Amino acid sequence: MARILDGKQIASELKENIALEIAKLKEQSIVPGLAVVLVGEDPASKVYVGHKEKACQALGIHSEVIRLAETITTQELLVQIKQLNQRSDIHGILVQLPLPQQLDEQRIIESVSPDKDVDGFHPINVGLLSLGRKTFVPCTPRGIMEMLKFSAIDVAGKHAVIIGRSNIVGKPLAALLLAQNATVTVCHSHTVNLAQVTKEADILIAAVGKGRFVTENMVKQGAIIIDVGINREGKKLVGDVDFDEVEQVASAITPVPGGVGPLTIMMLMANTIEAAKRRALCNKAK
């Protein structure tokens, strides 16, 4: 039976360290501030934003949710972000994705100040990550790396296979794994003989967005499985991995829910604190 990589437990322990960092900042009269921009009424987005609000409240991070109408224009949204960029009490800005179709998503992402880009999506931060430089790391990939580290899983020399090449998970995670000396393969919709490739993985990360996509016949005996997917089946949430099947052959596996998700939220908190620290250093240097 596979070892369960409990994201809730790991997030709980990381939360204690984050709380200490916040306490140190507050001793300097610095209260980390996070603004989340939520456009429209997408149910999943509203749930995610609610989780982020609760985490901020629990840790003592100043949190604001800017709720905007589904019909907002790109220009109107850019004005809102510009105002947040100029506020000294807001250290991190997160634009909740996906955005309504009429909006220019890339232009909006690029409008967030790189120094407040706690999602790590701005091209400047993406470029720094690819160069192995210190920057804001997207929250889910950073959470996965924290999970592996916390679980004493050394990725150096291991073959890591990622299913999914999104800018949010697949690509940044590949850069992080390479920086830790893993051999990385990124699979996608045009990958030939996918099961053959995934069966070579020592560490298999599923971020494809299809429920129970990864089955037992795609997994090498003893592989470590990280399931990023969150898919709804009726009232039940399932991952991209068929947990019941794959648990029988894996050496370690993340559950859904309760795996990667809690760490994604904690990494957002950590990035917000990092942004507040950077601002404090800049202010001292002036």
Backbone bond lengths (Angstrom), bond angles and torsions (degrees), N, CA, C in turn:
res aa  C-N    CA-C-N  psi(-1)  N-CA   C-N-CA  omega(-1)  CA-C   N-CA-C  phi
1 M - - - 1.472 - - 1.524 110.23 -
2 A 1.318 116.60 136.97 1.463 121.14 -175.57 1.530 111.73 -71.43
3 R 1.306 114.28 148.87 1.469 121.02 170.85 1.528 108.77 -71.42
4 I 1.327 117.45 133.31 1.464 121.48 -179.84 1.529 108.69 -89.74
5 L 1.324 115.75 123.48 1.464 121.17 176.74 1.531 107.50 -88.22
6 D 1.310 115.48 99.87 1.462 122.76 -170.77 1.528 110.88 -84.30
7 G 1.323 116.42 100.67 1.459 121.07 -179.02 1.514 113.21 -64.36
8 K 1.322 116.90 -33.58 1.472 119.96 179.70 1.523 110.54 -63.55
9 Q 1.315 116.69 -43.95 1.464 120.85 -179.43 1.526 111.16 -65.93
10 I 1.331 116.21 -44.18 1.468 119.75 179.76 1.528 110.20 -64.16
11 A 1.344 116.54 -43.38 1.468 120.90 179.12 1.519 111.06 -61.35
12 S 1.331 116.53 -37.49 1.469 121.10 179.55 1.522 111.13 -62.64
13 E 1.334 115.98 -40.85 1.462 119.30 179.70 1.526 111.55 -72.33
14 L 1.335 116.64 -38.21 1.462 120.24 176.83 1.525 110.78 -65.16
15 K 1.323 115.68 -34.55 1.469 121.60 -179.91 1.524 111.22 -57.91
16 E 1.340 116.88 -37.71 1.458 120.66 179.25 1.531 111.09 -62.89
17 N 1.321 116.70 -42.26 1.471 120.47 178.04 1.520 111.46 -66.12
18 I 1.336 115.88 -40.47 1.463 120.74 179.29 1.521 110.52 -64.15
19 A 1.328 116.57 -40.96 1.465 121.23 178.71 1.531 111.04 -60.37
20 L 1.336 116.97 -38.35 1.464 120.71 177.58 1.530 111.03 -64.81
21 E 1.338 116.09 -40.03 1.467 120.48 178.50 1.528 110.64 -63.40
22 I 1.315 116.12 -40.60 1.467 120.65 179.76 1.528 110.21 -65.61
23 A 1.333 116.06 -41.13 1.466 120.21 178.92 1.531 111.05 -60.13
24 K 1.341 116.68 -40.75 1.467 120.99 178.24 1.529 111.13 -62.82
25 L 1.342 115.81 -40.84 1.464 119.54 179.13 1.524 111.13 -66.13
26 K 1.320 115.71 -40.06 1.467 119.14 -178.82 1.522 111.83 -67.50
27 E 1.337 117.14 -26.97 1.469 120.85 173.96 1.526 110.90 -63.51
28 Q 1.347 115.64 -24.30 1.470 121.55 177.23 1.527 111.16 -97.28
29 S 1.341 115.61 13.69 1.479 122.65 -178.85 1.526 112.26 63.45
30 I 1.344 115.45 33.28 1.467 121.01 177.34 1.528 108.26 -113.16
31 V 1.318 116.28 120.19 1.464 121.70 176.75 1.526 107.50 -109.24
32 P 1.331 119.42 110.08 1.469 120.46 179.41 1.527 110.79 -56.89
33 G 1.323 115.94 137.33 1.460 121.07 -178.07 1.515 112.25 -125.73
34 L 1.328 116.42 132.00 1.466 122.32 -179.87 1.522 109.73 -123.96
35 A 1.317 116.44 129.15 1.464 122.00 174.39 1.523 108.76 -111.63
36 V 1.323 115.68 127.88 1.458 121.88 176.92 1.519 108.29 -111.87
37 V 1.328 116.26 125.91 1.460 121.50 179.68 1.525 108.22 -99.70
38 L 1.322 115.65 117.96 1.463 121.83 -178.75 1.523 109.41 -117.35
39 V 1.324 114.97 116.57 1.471 120.73 -179.07 1.523 109.09 -105.66
40 G 1.330 116.41 123.64 1.459 120.03 175.11 1.515 113.49 86.40
41 E 1.346 114.79 -165.47 1.465 121.79 -171.03 1.534 112.39 -123.04
42 D 1.331 117.59 28.30 1.464 119.60 179.85 1.532 109.69 -59.34
43 P 1.338 117.94 121.94 1.475 120.30 -174.11 1.524 113.59 -59.73
44 A 1.335 117.35 -44.15 1.467 120.01 -179.21 1.528 110.74 -63.81
45 S 1.332 116.78 -42.02 1.467 120.57 179.35 1.523 111.13 -62.06
46 K 1.332 116.33 -39.94 1.466 120.36 179.58 1.530 110.88 -64.16
47 V 1.326 116.39 -38.32 1.466 120.29 177.71 1.526 110.25 -64.90
48 Y 1.343 116.77 -46.98 1.464 120.75 -179.50 1.528 110.73 -59.92
49 V 1.322 115.92 -44.89 1.470 120.33 -179.40 1.523 110.65 -63.17
50 G 1.329 116.46 -38.08 1.465 120.49 176.50 1.520 112.06 -60.39
51 H 1.334 116.59 -41.83 1.471 120.80 177.55 1.528 110.87 -62.50
52 K 1.331 116.24 -39.77 1.461 120.71 -179.76 1.525 110.93 -66.87
53 E 1.328 116.38 -40.28 1.469 120.71 177.12 1.526 111.01 -60.33
54 K 1.329 116.15 -46.25 1.469 120.87 -178.86 1.523 111.28 -62.19
55 A 1.332 116.28 -41.02 1.464 120.02 179.81 1.525 110.95 -63.92
56 C 1.328 116.47 -41.57 1.471 120.45 177.90 1.522 110.98 -62.42
57 Q 1.318 116.35 -45.08 1.463 120.71 -179.81 1.524 110.90 -61.61
58 A 1.319 116.56 -42.00 1.472 120.87 -177.91 1.527 111.56 -65.15
59 L 1.328 116.79 -32.46 1.458 120.97 -175.44 1.533 113.73 -96.09
60 G 1.323 117.05 -11.64 1.457 119.79 -178.24 1.516 113.74 85.22
61 I 1.330 116.57 24.88 1.467 121.74 173.66 1.520 108.63 -88.83
62 H 1.322 116.88 132.00 1.462 120.44 176.26 1.530 108.45 -66.86
63 S 1.322 116.51 125.54 1.465 121.21 -174.85 1.521 110.89 -127.16
64 E 1.311 115.57 134.02 1.466 121.62 173.59 1.518 108.82 -130.08
65 V 1.322 116.32 135.32 1.458 121.32 173.27 1.521 107.82 -111.56
66 I 1.311 115.63 119.38 1.462 121.23 178.05 1.523 106.98 -96.24
67 R 1.323 115.70 104.45 1.470 121.77 -177.06 1.525 109.09 -93.71
68 L 1.318 115.59 122.50 1.466 121.33 -174.67 1.524 110.33 -123.91
69 A 1.318 115.15 153.55 1.461 121.25 -176.40 1.524 111.55 -68.54
70 E 1.318 115.78 148.28 1.462 123.54 178.17 1.525 111.88 -55.43
71 T 1.341 115.93 -28.46 1.480 121.73 -173.23 1.517 113.37 -89.15
72 I 1.324 118.38 3.95 1.460 120.75 -177.76 1.528 110.63 -58.91
73 T 1.329 115.93 148.47 1.470 120.38 177.77 1.525 110.11 -91.93
74 T 1.322 115.39 164.06 1.468 120.12 177.04 1.524 110.62 -57.57
75 Q 1.322 117.07 -44.60 1.465 121.09 -177.75 1.521 111.59 -62.61
76 E 1.321 116.78 -41.13 1.468 120.58 179.15 1.527 110.95 -65.00
77 L 1.307 115.81 -39.53 1.466 119.48 179.01 1.524 111.06 -68.67
78 L 1.313 116.86 -37.50 1.468 120.60 177.83 1.532 110.90 -61.43
79 V 1.324 116.74 -36.09 1.469 121.05 177.48 1.524 110.43 -63.53
80 Q 1.327 116.12 -42.71 1.460 120.93 178.84 1.535 111.04 -61.64
81 I 1.322 116.07 -43.74 1.466 120.13 -178.54 1.527 111.02 -68.32
82 K 1.318 116.39 -37.23 1.469 120.13 177.92 1.524 110.54 -60.22
83 Q 1.317 116.34 -40.81 1.465 120.31 178.59 1.531 111.22 -63.40
84 L 1.331 116.00 -41.19 1.466 120.05 178.11 1.526 111.45 -67.10
85 N 1.329 117.00 -37.78 1.469 120.80 177.21 1.530 111.26 -58.51
86 Q 1.341 116.23 -32.75 1.465 120.99 -174.45 1.527 113.78 -86.98
87 R 1.324 117.00 -9.95 1.471 120.11 -176.59 1.527 111.93 -83.55
88 S 1.320 116.54 127.58 1.464 120.97 -178.20 1.528 112.67 -76.30
89 D 1.339 117.84 -19.50 1.464 120.18 -179.19 1.527 112.58 -88.03
90 I 1.339 117.31 -5.48 1.466 122.20 177.18 1.525 108.03 -108.43
91 H 1.334 115.31 114.98 1.469 120.20 -178.25 1.525 112.56 -96.56
92 G 1.326 116.68 -27.58 1.454 121.24 -179.45 1.517 111.24 -129.81
93 I 1.336 115.45 141.46 1.467 121.79 177.45 1.518 108.05 -126.11
94 L 1.312 115.80 130.00 1.458 122.00 177.42 1.528 108.73 -126.73
95 V 1.311 116.64 122.79 1.462 121.46 173.64 1.524 107.12 -97.24
96 Q 1.332 116.68 113.53 1.463 120.65 -176.35 1.531 110.93 -67.32
97 L 1.319 115.47 124.61 1.463 121.83 178.34 1.523 109.22 -103.22
98 P 1.339 118.48 154.57 1.458 127.76 1.62 1.529 112.01 -79.09
99 L 1.327 115.06 158.46 1.456 122.16 176.13 1.528 110.05 -98.89
100 P 1.334 117.64 156.66 1.472 119.96 174.88 1.527 111.62 -54.52
101 Q 1.318 115.99 150.79 1.472 121.73 -171.12 1.520 114.27 -60.81
102 Q 1.333 117.38 -27.89 1.473 118.26 -175.98 1.524 112.48 -74.54
103 L 1.325 117.63 -9.29 1.458 120.95 -176.18 1.528 111.65 -92.69
104 D 1.325 115.51 144.44 1.467 122.66 177.93 1.535 107.77 -84.03
105 E 1.332 115.96 90.69 1.459 121.14 -171.71 1.522 112.39 -59.18
106 Q 1.333 117.41 -44.31 1.460 119.63 -177.34 1.523 111.35 -65.19
107 R 1.312 116.54 -41.04 1.467 120.42 179.21 1.532 110.47 -63.24
108 I 1.307 116.25 -37.84 1.466 120.94 -179.80 1.522 110.41 -69.10
109 I 1.320 117.22 -43.75 1.472 120.90 177.61 1.528 109.91 -59.25
110 E 1.318 116.63 -42.49 1.460 121.23 -177.44 1.527 112.54 -72.23
111 S 1.341 117.52 -15.52 1.462 120.58 -179.59 1.525 112.61 -80.19
112 V 1.334 116.86 -18.24 1.463 120.64 178.05 1.528 108.49 -72.68
113 S 1.321 117.07 132.10 1.467 120.08 178.36 1.529 110.02 -56.36
114 P 1.327 118.70 131.13 1.476 120.26 178.26 1.525 112.98 -54.86
115 D 1.335 117.37 -28.82 1.465 121.73 179.83 1.526 112.40 -76.01
116 K 1.347 116.69 -12.77 1.466 121.17 178.62 1.526 111.83 -116.44
117 D 1.316 115.51 7.31 1.473 121.46 -174.76 1.527 110.32 -81.89
118 V 1.329 116.72 75.16 1.463 120.88 -175.81 1.530 112.71 -73.54
119 D 1.325 117.33 -7.55 1.465 121.35 172.52 1.525 111.71 -83.21
120 G 1.341 116.51 -20.40 1.461 120.45 -178.85 1.515 113.83 72.91
121 F 1.333 117.38 28.72 1.469 121.00 -175.53 1.528 113.64 -101.44
122 H 1.336 117.60 -13.44 1.465 119.47 -178.59 1.530 109.76 -65.03
123 P 1.348 117.95 140.91 1.469 120.16 -178.59 1.532 114.32 -53.03
124 I 1.316 117.36 -33.59 1.471 119.31 178.73 1.527 110.34 -64.53
125 N 1.334 116.43 -45.10 1.466 119.67 179.63 1.530 111.93 -70.20
126 V 1.327 116.35 -34.99 1.471 120.18 175.79 1.529 109.72 -62.23
127 G 1.328 116.34 -43.10 1.465 120.70 179.33 1.517 112.59 -64.75
128 L 1.334 116.54 -42.66 1.465 120.53 178.50 1.531 110.88 -62.63
129 L 1.329 116.26 -40.07 1.467 119.82 178.63 1.527 110.63 -62.63
130 S 1.331 116.30 -42.81 1.465 119.39 -178.50 1.524 112.14 -66.02
131 L 1.329 116.22 -24.56 1.466 121.46 177.81 1.525 112.68 -88.27
132 G 1.343 115.87 -3.27 1.460 119.70 -178.70 1.509 113.20 77.24
133 R 1.330 116.66 20.47 1.464 121.71 179.73 1.520 110.65 -91.62
134 K 1.324 116.81 159.88 1.459 122.44 179.11 1.527 109.38 -67.49
135 T 1.313 116.01 129.88 1.463 120.57 -177.43 1.522 109.16 -165.35
136 F 1.323 116.12 179.33 1.464 119.70 172.18 1.527 108.39 -76.82
137 V 1.326 115.39 125.23 1.466 121.54 -179.26 1.521 108.88 -99.62
138 P 1.343 119.04 132.71 1.463 120.47 176.58 1.528 111.50 -48.58
139 C 1.330 115.47 141.03 1.473 120.52 -165.00 1.520 114.22 -65.77
140 T 1.327 118.21 -40.30 1.466 119.00 -178.20 1.529 111.40 -69.02
141 P 1.329 120.21 -49.31 1.472 119.01 175.63 1.529 113.13 -58.22
142 R 1.335 116.33 -40.70 1.469 118.87 178.68 1.530 109.93 -63.60
143 G 1.330 116.48 -39.74 1.460 120.31 178.32 1.517 112.53 -63.19
144 I 1.335 116.45 -38.73 1.467 120.50 178.12 1.529 110.67 -63.86
145 M 1.328 116.37 -43.02 1.464 119.68 179.61 1.532 111.03 -65.54
146 E 1.334 116.68 -37.15 1.472 120.24 176.52 1.524 110.41 -64.99
147 M 1.323 116.10 -39.58 1.468 120.32 179.00 1.532 110.47 -62.32
148 L 1.321 116.84 -45.75 1.462 120.54 179.89 1.526 110.90 -63.21
149 K 1.321 116.13 -42.54 1.468 121.09 179.28 1.531 110.37 -63.98
150 F 1.313 115.87 -48.05 1.468 121.02 -178.08 1.529 111.06 -62.16
151 S 1.334 115.73 -34.12 1.461 120.96 -178.01 1.524 113.16 -86.79
152 A 1.350 115.56 8.26 1.474 122.24 178.56 1.527 111.77 59.15
153 I 1.328 115.75 38.60 1.466 121.45 176.23 1.529 107.97 -101.80
154 D 1.308 116.15 107.67 1.462 122.05 -179.50 1.523 108.55 -84.28
155 V 1.328 117.19 120.83 1.470 120.27 -176.36 1.521 112.43 -87.92
156 A 1.318 117.88 -12.21 1.469 120.88 -176.64 1.530 110.48 -58.29
157 G 1.326 115.15 127.62 1.459 120.68 178.04 1.518 114.79 81.15
158 K 1.320 117.28 -8.07 1.464 120.14 -179.42 1.521 110.59 -88.33
159 H 1.330 114.89 153.66 1.463 120.78 176.82 1.531 108.09 -90.60
160 A 1.313 116.08 112.09 1.462 122.10 177.62 1.519 109.18 -102.77
161 V 1.311 116.49 125.98 1.468 121.72 178.02 1.531 108.12 -114.33
162 I 1.324 115.15 125.30 1.465 121.73 178.41 1.523 108.26 -108.97
163 I 1.321 116.40 126.97 1.472 120.02 174.00 1.519 106.45 -98.54
164 G 1.329 116.46 107.65 1.463 121.74 -177.41 1.517 110.53 123.51
165 R 1.324 116.61 129.99 1.465 120.61 -175.81 1.530 112.25 -120.14
166 S 1.336 116.72 32.77 1.467 120.22 -178.16 1.525 111.07 -67.05
167 N 1.334 115.24 158.13 1.467 120.89 175.43 1.520 111.41 -70.97
168 I 1.333 116.90 -18.70 1.459 121.78 -176.06 1.530 111.75 -84.90
169 V 1.346 116.78 -38.71 1.467 120.28 -176.03 1.524 112.14 -123.38
170 G 1.324 117.41 -63.37 1.463 121.47 -168.98 1.508 115.17 -56.72
171 K 1.320 117.35 -54.49 1.470 120.53 -175.82 1.530 112.66 -66.76
172 P 1.354 118.99 -49.85 1.472 117.07 178.92 1.520 113.26 -64.57
173 L 1.334 117.33 -34.45 1.460 119.77 178.54 1.525 110.66 -64.95
174 A 1.322 117.04 -38.62 1.468 120.90 177.05 1.531 110.36 -59.31
175 A 1.335 116.59 -42.28 1.470 120.56 179.29 1.526 111.19 -64.50
176 L 1.321 116.85 -40.68 1.466 120.80 -179.54 1.529 111.37 -67.13
177 L 1.316 116.76 -41.23 1.464 120.85 179.27 1.526 111.07 -67.19
178 L 1.329 116.62 -40.30 1.469 120.28 176.60 1.522 110.74 -61.36
179 A 1.337 116.06 -39.47 1.469 120.37 179.93 1.522 111.55 -64.49
180 Q 1.346 116.75 -23.13 1.465 121.72 177.78 1.533 111.75 -99.69
181 N 1.334 115.19 16.78 1.475 122.38 172.39 1.524 115.06 70.30
182 A 1.337 116.72 26.75 1.460 120.04 169.27 1.526 108.81 -81.81
183 T 1.323 115.98 156.51 1.465 121.47 168.78 1.523 106.00 -93.48
184 V 1.332 116.66 123.19 1.470 120.17 -167.87 1.522 111.94 -117.18
185 T 1.330 115.52 132.72 1.461 122.59 170.99 1.530 107.73 -120.88
186 V 1.316 116.12 130.01 1.465 121.03 177.40 1.524 108.47 -109.35
187 C 1.326 116.25 120.20 1.464 122.00 179.66 1.525 110.57 -102.01
188 H 1.331 115.58 158.21 1.469 120.37 -177.38 1.519 108.66 -156.92
189 S 1.325 115.95 -169.97 1.468 120.59 -173.04 1.523 113.63 -64.72
190 H 1.341 117.89 -17.86 1.468 120.79 -179.70 1.533 112.10 -102.35
191 T 1.318 117.19 5.91 1.468 119.86 179.27 1.535 110.09 -68.36
192 V 1.318 116.03 129.12 1.469 121.61 178.91 1.537 108.72 -86.72
193 N 1.336 115.72 139.52 1.467 121.80 179.47 1.541 111.69 53.03
194 L 1.328 114.79 55.64 1.465 120.89 -175.61 1.531 112.38 -54.10
195 A 1.321 117.07 -47.38 1.468 120.50 -177.10 1.522 111.72 -60.68
196 Q 1.328 116.18 -34.10 1.465 120.26 178.76 1.523 110.45 -65.97
197 V 1.351 115.80 -38.54 1.468 120.46 179.97 1.527 110.32 -71.07
198 T 1.330 116.82 -46.51 1.463 119.54 -176.64 1.527 111.93 -65.86
199 K 1.328 115.84 -27.97 1.465 119.40 -178.74 1.526 111.91 -72.84
200 E 1.327 117.33 -8.19 1.468 121.17 175.93 1.525 111.87 -92.87
201 A 1.326 116.84 -1.70 1.464 120.55 -172.87 1.525 112.60 -80.74
202 D 1.337 115.60 131.58 1.459 120.96 167.10 1.531 109.18 -78.17
203 I 1.332 114.90 -36.61 1.468 122.15 176.16 1.523 106.66 -126.24
204 L 1.310 117.21 122.49 1.458 122.11 -178.57 1.522 109.21 -116.85
205 I 1.325 116.20 121.16 1.463 121.86 179.69 1.525 108.67 -112.11
206 A 1.319 116.30 121.25 1.462 121.43 -178.69 1.519 109.27 -103.27
207 A 1.334 116.37 116.11 1.470 122.23 178.89 1.521 108.31 -140.06
208 V 1.329 114.54 56.55 1.466 120.70 -172.22 1.522 112.83 -105.71
209 G 1.341 117.15 -20.39 1.463 120.57 178.00 1.516 114.79 79.99
210 K 1.337 116.94 26.52 1.469 121.75 177.80 1.530 108.98 -129.78
211 G 1.303 116.27 122.97 1.454 121.02 -176.26 1.518 113.68 -59.83
212 R 1.335 116.38 132.13 1.466 124.79 176.81 1.537 112.58 54.94
213 F 1.318 116.66 32.60 1.464 121.85 -176.60 1.534 111.85 -66.53
214 V 1.339 115.56 -41.47 1.467 120.68 -178.21 1.520 109.00 -87.38
215 T 1.314 115.85 120.22 1.463 121.65 -178.87 1.529 110.27 -113.35
216 E 1.318 115.24 172.16 1.469 121.41 -174.68 1.525 112.85 -55.15
217 N 1.328 117.37 -37.75 1.466 120.38 -176.39 1.534 113.31 -71.62
218 M 1.348 117.04 -4.86 1.458 121.48 178.89 1.528 112.02 -100.35
219 V 1.331 117.33 1.00 1.465 120.98 -169.52 1.522 111.36 -120.76
220 K 1.316 115.65 133.13 1.462 121.79 175.43 1.527 110.19 -73.69
221 Q 1.300 117.11 143.48 1.458 121.82 176.42 1.530 110.04 -56.62
222 G 1.327 115.98 126.17 1.460 120.70 177.52 1.513 115.13 86.18
223 A 1.329 118.48 5.93 1.466 121.28 -179.90 1.530 111.05 -69.94
224 I 1.318 115.09 156.60 1.471 122.61 174.69 1.525 107.26 -97.74
225 I 1.324 117.24 127.19 1.460 121.83 -173.31 1.528 110.55 -114.70
226 I 1.329 115.65 122.44 1.465 122.34 175.33 1.532 107.74 -113.14
227 D 1.322 115.71 116.55 1.470 122.01 -175.81 1.523 109.50 -105.31
228 V 1.329 115.94 110.64 1.464 121.87 -178.34 1.530 111.08 -90.03
229 G 1.308 117.72 -17.83 1.457 121.69 -171.42 1.518 114.34 -70.52
230 I 1.322 115.36 145.49 1.471 122.21 169.94 1.526 106.39 -133.75
231 N 1.318 116.14 109.04 1.457 121.98 -176.26 1.528 108.59 -128.01
232 R 1.316 116.25 143.34 1.458 120.06 -178.31 1.527 110.43 -98.05
233 E 1.320 115.63 127.82 1.465 122.94 172.56 1.528 106.84 -119.38
234 G 1.331 115.50 95.66 1.451 118.64 -173.49 1.517 109.11 65.02
235 K 1.333 116.89 -120.88 1.465 121.24 178.65 1.523 111.89 -95.34
236 K 1.319 116.82 0.96 1.456 121.69 -174.57 1.531 111.22 -103.37
237 L 1.338 116.67 143.14 1.457 122.07 173.17 1.519 109.38 -98.07
238 V 1.328 116.17 132.03 1.461 120.73 176.78 1.521 108.85 -130.59
239 G 1.313 115.59 159.46 1.454 120.43 179.61 1.514 112.49 -91.36
240 D 1.316 114.99 -171.13 1.468 121.46 175.10 1.526 111.03 -79.64
241 V 1.330 115.98 -8.35 1.467 122.41 -178.15 1.527 108.78 -109.74
242 D 1.332 115.96 137.23 1.469 120.05 172.58 1.524 106.80 -75.22
243 F 1.322 116.00 92.29 1.462 122.27 -169.39 1.522 112.39 -56.20
244 D 1.335 116.78 -48.69 1.468 120.28 -174.72 1.523 112.18 -61.00
245 E 1.335 116.15 -38.14 1.470 120.56 178.56 1.527 111.15 -72.29
246 V 1.330 114.97 -52.39 1.465 120.64 -169.71 1.522 111.74 -71.68
247 E 1.318 117.26 -28.84 1.461 120.79 178.07 1.528 111.62 -57.07
248 Q 1.319 116.40 -26.94 1.470 120.42 -177.09 1.527 112.96 -72.26
249 V 1.341 116.91 -23.53 1.473 119.67 -177.11 1.528 113.53 -112.64
250 A 1.333 117.04 -20.11 1.466 120.56 -177.68 1.524 111.07 -77.69
251 S 1.338 115.47 157.13 1.472 119.59 173.36 1.521 110.72 -90.88
252 A 1.346 116.17 -26.04 1.468 121.75 177.63 1.516 108.06 -153.12
253 I 1.333 116.50 147.33 1.462 120.41 -175.68 1.526 110.10 -154.37
254 T 1.328 116.32 146.00 1.467 120.78 175.81 1.521 109.55 -92.51
255 P 1.333 118.04 139.78 1.464 120.45 175.37 1.525 110.99 -83.35
256 V 1.319 115.82 164.24 1.471 122.55 170.44 1.523 107.15 -135.29
257 P 1.336 116.50 121.59 1.471 127.76 -3.70 1.526 111.49 -78.02
258 G 1.341 114.93 177.92 1.455 120.17 175.46 1.512 115.12 95.49
259 G 1.327 116.60 10.15 1.461 119.96 178.99 1.516 111.63 -104.68
260 V 1.331 115.78 -98.27 1.463 121.28 -176.81 1.532 111.68 -72.83
261 G 1.331 117.76 -33.17 1.460 122.03 -173.58 1.516 115.53 -51.28
262 P 1.337 119.51 -52.55 1.468 120.04 -179.68 1.527 113.51 -59.76
263 L 1.332 116.47 -31.09 1.463 119.75 179.32 1.521 111.74 -74.14
264 T 1.318 116.96 -32.50 1.468 120.31 175.78 1.526 110.06 -58.72
265 I 1.324 116.73 -44.82 1.462 120.91 179.07 1.530 110.95 -63.47
266 M 1.329 117.15 -44.17 1.464 120.25 -179.31 1.524 111.87 -63.83
267 M 1.331 116.60 -35.96 1.461 119.49 179.51 1.532 111.50 -69.67
268 L 1.328 116.68 -29.90 1.467 119.74 173.39 1.526 109.55 -64.20
269 M 1.322 116.38 -42.12 1.463 119.98 177.12 1.534 110.28 -62.35
270 A 1.339 115.89 -44.04 1.471 120.60 -179.48 1.529 111.13 -62.59
271 N 1.333 117.08 -40.92 1.466 120.39 178.86 1.523 111.19 -65.65
272 T 1.331 116.60 -37.18 1.468 120.38 178.62 1.525 110.43 -64.11
273 I 1.321 116.85 -41.23 1.470 121.19 177.93 1.522 110.30 -64.53
274 E 1.340 116.12 -41.27 1.463 120.27 178.22 1.528 110.42 -61.16
275 A 1.329 116.73 -39.58 1.465 120.89 178.72 1.528 110.57 -64.68
276 A 1.337 116.83 -39.92 1.465 120.56 178.47 1.526 111.06 -65.60
277 K 1.326 117.00 -38.83 1.464 121.01 178.23 1.530 110.43 -64.48
278 R 1.320 115.80 -42.48 1.472 119.82 179.86 1.527 110.23 -60.98
279 R 1.335 115.31 -44.02 1.463 119.44 -179.72 1.538 110.12 -62.15
280 A 1.328 117.18 -41.16 1.455 120.96 179.95 1.521 110.74 -62.94
281 L 1.330 117.07 -41.23 1.463 120.30 178.66 1.527 111.66 -64.99
282 C 1.340 115.30 -40.53 1.475 119.33 177.83 1.519 111.23 -62.67
283 N 1.321 116.63 -40.80 1.455 121.08 -179.57 1.525 111.31 -65.70
284 K 1.341 116.61 -36.81 1.463 120.78 178.28 1.526 111.20 -67.56
285 A 1.337 115.12 -34.69 1.470 120.39 -176.78 1.524 112.48 -73.34
286 K 1.340 115.67 -18.80 1.480 118.57 -177.58 1.523 111.96 -73.63
